[in-house]
Amino acid sequence: MKVVLFDIDGTLLWTAGAALRAVHRAIRETYGTAPAEGVRFDGKTDPQIVRELTRPVGIAEDVIEQRLDDAIARYVTLLQDELAGVDLKGHTYPGVAALLDALDDRDDVVLGLLTGNVREGAMAKLAAVGIAHHRFRVGAFGSDHASRPELPAIARTRAEAMLGHPVEGRDFIVIGDTPADMGCGRGIGARAIGVATGRYSVDDLRACNPAAVFADLSDTPAVMRAILEE
């Protein structure tokens, strides 16, 4: 049994700046200050992003932590509003729909999510581009842990509980677009597959020694062979 864990942003879809606008506004409303400039979001969890947007502008650490849950909750509400205000149908990357269908058709594959998004934000983004969230049977999210390397073990525990038996580490496959995705599953022995549809190139991802790297996911047979180790 293979458990295929997809990142969301930069891997499955893009939201045309909706998340950035929502989290910046949430910071202003929750902490009463403009967020730090120049913070990159890719490869990070939502709680990590909030901390990185607030620490450089002088918000005390205890205040950041006291208001973190409120900031995340406000972000999710604002994200849902942002997503409702734009038409994001078709904002999936090449090959995503065909690959999900091909994996879904197999009885030896479990689809899952491994993302820095909090769960509510992840569901909102998937819905906005027309991807049914229920096809992902397991997942680990930024709302489970603020450190991305902790998420694969959480996903493994959930997958094994759902299946009712252990799954070898290398039978977990993390598919993502950042170096953080390429490295986060090493603690459980997962394999990584890189896709250069985000801000990192094929060469950037290949330097992280994943099992395979693709420019995009449009070559379904090749991606399937990499996933299934054929």
PyMOL commands that set and color helices and strands:
alter all, ss='L'
color gray80, all
select helices_A, chain A and resi 18-31+46-57+61-84+96-104+119-129+133-135+148-163+169-171+179-184+186-188+202-206+220-228
alter helices_A, ss='H'
color red, helices_A
select strands_A, chain A and resi 2-6+109-114+138-140+172-176+191-195+212-214
alter strands_A, ss='S'
color yellow, strands_A
deselect
rebuild
show_as cartoon
